[in-house]
């Protein structure tokens, strides 16, 4: 088996959803491309995530699962599964790498036609995913960064799994970067990118209170740091309310596509926000990052060195064995003083000189 895996030349990455996790799979996919430059690499992904990954130079073909069809249920969902799995089997991949480690991704991995299906063992997977894979990679540290966790899955292939911060394989569209630079200059080169929202299912435990955001952004403005508040689906009104309350020195980000917001976030000197895809977009481009972290272990999601990063949570409020959704105070209890100190420590005294010169 070991010899067959190390000689394989076609690979299917299975990471269907979650924008932030999809980005954190990119270093592993990039490593495959570097080590096996002639390999054929596919990626099984849901349609709503695909636009973020589409600019990737490391993936030969994206196999797109249409989530709307699955949610329609009945015959439409069945037809979509048959179409999708049929397409994967026709591609004839040697190895499937299940980075998603859930029941749905397990179905894709098991029935994609690959002989070797690599995943995590029982107890380190979720939703019994290990039953769908036949090569298991045990993890020494369940709480380590997900970037490192995803790299470990390459070990059975004979591919190095060390982290290279200089080559993450981020799918950045050059045309989006050009537009982002022009927008950033027109906006006056503000110092701090902000993402105050969160996904709906995380809103109860991973979102900092609006009133605290307003106070923080006012204090940053008074200290000479201008901010841009970005937003996601269904968050435009929430964002506008914050920006309006803050006043001078704060503006709302424009309506963007996923590739555009990725390029824009890479322009800033610092980022502060919830533990979302936007946070990973920022730090993976080298932007010093402060993020609000709920009950999960902070280092699982924190920026990796050499990017400066700070996790903010009220550690005294973390209750072992209690569902994270029942611990909203873990983030809500973080003070404005703590958040302000974290941002200013990342920017340092040089921010005043740079800001004055640009003005």
SVG drawing of the C-alpha trace seen along z (x, -y; Angstrom):
<svg xmlns="http://www.w3.org/2000/svg" viewBox="-39 -65 48 67">
<polyline fill="none" stroke="black" stroke-width="0.4" points="0.0,0.0 2.8,-2.5 4.5,-2.1 1.2,-2.5 0.4,-5.7 3.8,-7.2 3.6,-6.5 0.1,-7.8 -0.3,-10.7 -3.9,-11.7 -5.5,-13.2 -8.9,-14.4 -9.1,-16.9 -12.5,-16.6 -13.4,-19.8 -17.0,-20.7 -17.8,-23.8 -16.7,-26.3 -14.8,-29.2 -12.1,-29.5 -11.4,-25.8 -11.2,-25.6 -8.5,-28.3 -6.6,-26.4 -6.6,-23.3 -4.8,-25.3 -1.3,-24.9 -1.7,-21.1 -2.9,-21.2 0.0,-23.5 2.4,-21.1 1.0,-18.2 1.6,-20.4 5.1,-21.3 6.1,-17.7 4.2,-16.1 4.3,-18.8 2.9,-16.5 0.1,-15.1 -3.6,-15.6 -5.3,-17.4 -9.1,-17.8 -11.1,-19.3 -14.7,-18.4 -16.4,-21.5 -19.8,-23.1 -20.8,-25.8 -21.0,-28.6 -17.3,-28.0 -16.0,-27.5 -15.7,-31.2 -13.1,-31.7 -11.0,-28.8 -11.4,-29.3 -8.2,-31.4 -6.1,-28.5 -3.2,-27.5 -2.7,-24.2 -6.1,-22.6 -6.7,-21.1 -10.4,-20.7 -13.1,-21.6 -16.0,-19.2 -18.9,-21.3 -21.7,-20.0 -24.8,-22.3 -26.0,-22.8 -29.3,-24.3 -30.2,-21.0 -29.4,-19.0 -31.6,-21.3 -34.4,-20.9 -34.6,-17.3 -36.3,-14.3 -35.5,-13.5 -33.6,-16.7 -31.2,-15.9 -30.8,-12.3 -30.1,-13.4 -27.5,-15.8 -25.7,-13.1 -25.8,-10.8 -24.4,-13.4 -21.7,-14.5 -20.5,-11.1 -20.7,-9.9 -18.4,-12.8 -15.9,-11.9 -15.8,-8.2 -15.3,-9.1 -12.3,-11.2 -10.6,-8.1 -8.5,-9.5 -6.0,-7.2 -6.3,-8.9 -9.0,-10.8 -8.0,-13.0 -10.9,-13.8 -10.0,-17.1 -13.6,-17.7 -14.0,-14.6 -17.8,-14.6 -20.5,-12.2 -21.3,-14.0 -17.7,-14.3 -17.3,-10.6 -20.0,-9.7 -18.1,-11.6 -14.8,-10.0 -16.2,-6.5 -18.0,-6.6 -15.7,-8.8 -14.0,-5.7 -10.5,-6.2 -8.8,-3.1 -7.0,-4.9 -9.1,-7.1 -7.1,-9.0 -8.7,-10.5 -8.5,-10.6 -9.0,-7.7 -12.0,-7.1 -12.1,-9.6 -10.3,-12.3 -13.0,-12.5 -16.6,-13.7 -19.9,-12.0 -18.2,-8.5 -16.2,-9.7 -13.5,-7.1 -15.9,-4.4 -15.6,-5.8 -11.8,-5.9 -9.2,-3.1 -6.0,-5.0 -6.0,-6.7 -3.6,-9.5 -3.5,-9.8 -2.9,-13.2 -0.6,-13.9 -2.4,-17.1 -6.2,-17.4 -6.1,-21.2 -3.3,-22.2 -3.8,-24.6 -6.1,-23.3 -3.5,-24.3 -1.1,-21.8 -3.8,-19.2 -4.6,-19.3 -0.9,-19.1 -0.6,-15.9 -3.0,-14.1 -0.3,-14.1 2.0,-11.9 1.0,-8.5 1.8,-9.9 5.4,-10.4 5.0,-14.1 6.6,-16.4 4.1,-17.9 6.1,-20.8 4.5,-24.3 6.0,-26.8 4.6,-30.3 6.2,-31.6 4.1,-29.3 0.5,-28.8 -1.0,-28.5 -3.7,-31.1 -6.1,-31.4 -5.6,-35.2 -6.9,-36.6 -4.3,-39.1 -7.1,-41.3 -8.8,-41.4 -5.5,-42.5 -5.2,-45.3 -8.7,-46.6 -8.1,-46.2 -5.0,-48.4 -6.8,-51.1 -9.8,-51.0 -7.5,-51.1 -5.6,-54.1 -8.9,-55.9 -10.2,-55.0 -7.2,-56.9 -5.2,-53.8 -7.0,-53.1 -5.0,-51.2 -7.4,-48.5 -9.8,-46.1 -12.8,-45.0 -15.2,-42.2 -17.8,-42.5 -20.2,-39.9 -20.2,-36.1 -22.0,-33.2 -25.6,-32.8 -24.9,-29.6 -22.0,-31.2 -23.7,-34.5 -24.8,-33.3 -21.3,-32.6 -18.7,-34.0 -20.0,-37.6 -18.8,-40.6 -21.6,-43.0 -22.4,-45.9 -22.1,-48.5 -18.5,-47.4 -17.6,-47.5 -18.9,-51.1 -16.8,-52.1 -13.7,-50.4 -13.8,-51.9 -14.4,-55.4 -11.3,-55.0 -9.3,-53.8 -10.4,-56.8 -9.5,-59.1 -6.1,-57.5 -5.5,-58.2 -6.4,-54.7 -9.0,-54.6 -11.1,-51.5 -13.2,-49.8 -15.9,-47.4 -16.5,-44.6 -19.6,-42.4 -21.1,-39.2 -24.5,-38.0 -27.4,-39.5 -25.0,-41.8 -25.1,-45.0 -27.6,-46.7 -25.8,-45.6 -22.6,-47.0 -24.1,-50.3 -25.5,-50.8 -22.1,-50.4 -20.4,-52.7 -23.1,-55.4 -22.7,-55.2 -18.9,-55.5 -18.9,-58.5 -15.6,-60.0 -12.7,-57.7 -14.8,-54.6 -16.4,-53.5 -18.2,-50.4 -16.6,-48.1 -18.1,-47.9 -20.3,-45.1 -17.8,-42.6 -17.2,-39.1 -15.2,-36.6 -12.1,-37.0 -12.4,-40.8 -12.8,-40.9 -9.8,-38.5 -7.7,-40.9 -8.9,-43.9 -8.2,-42.5 -4.6,-41.9 -4.0,-45.6 -4.4,-46.5 -1.9,-46.9 -4.0,-45.0 -7.3,-43.1 -9.7,-42.6 -12.9,-40.5 -14.7,-37.4 -13.3,-33.9 -14.5,-33.8 -13.3,-33.3 -12.3,-37.0 -9.9,-36.5 -8.2,-33.7 -8.1,-35.7 -6.2,-38.4 -3.6,-36.5 -2.8,-34.1 -1.8,-37.2 0.5,-38.3 -1.8,-40.9 -1.3,-41.1 -4.6,-39.8 -6.7,-40.1 -9.7,-37.7 -12.5,-36.9 -12.4,-33.3 -15.2,-31.4 -14.8,-28.2 -12.7,-26.2 -8.9,-26.2 -7.6,-29.5 -4.5,-27.9 -6.7,-25.8 -7.7,-28.9 -5.0,-31.4 -2.5,-32.8 0.6,-30.8 4.1,-32.4 5.6,-34.6 2.3,-36.5 1.5,-38.3 -1.8,-37.3 -3.8,-37.7 -6.9,-35.7 -9.4,-37.5 -11.7,-35.6 -12.7,-35.7 -10.9,-32.5 -12.6,-32.6 -15.9,-32.1 -14.9,-28.9 -16.7,-26.0 -15.4,-22.5 -18.0,-20.1 -20.6,-22.8 -21.7,-23.3 -20.0,-26.2 -23.4,-27.5 -24.3,-27.9 -21.3,-30.1 -21.9,-33.4 -20.2,-35.3 -16.8,-33.9 -16.6,-36.5 -19.1,-39.0 -17.2,-39.5 -14.0,-40.7 -13.5,-44.4 -13.0,-47.3 -9.7,-48.0 -8.5,-44.5 -9.4,-44.8 -7.9,-48.3 -4.7,-47.2 -4.5,-44.2 -4.9,-46.2 -2.5,-49.0 0.1,-46.5 0.1,-44.9 0.4,-48.3 3.0,-49.8 4.3,-53.4 5.2,-53.5 1.5,-53.8 1.5,-57.5 4.4,-58.3 3.0,-56.3 -0.5,-57.8 0.8,-61.4 3.0,-60.9 0.0,-59.4 -2.2,-62.3"/>
</svg>
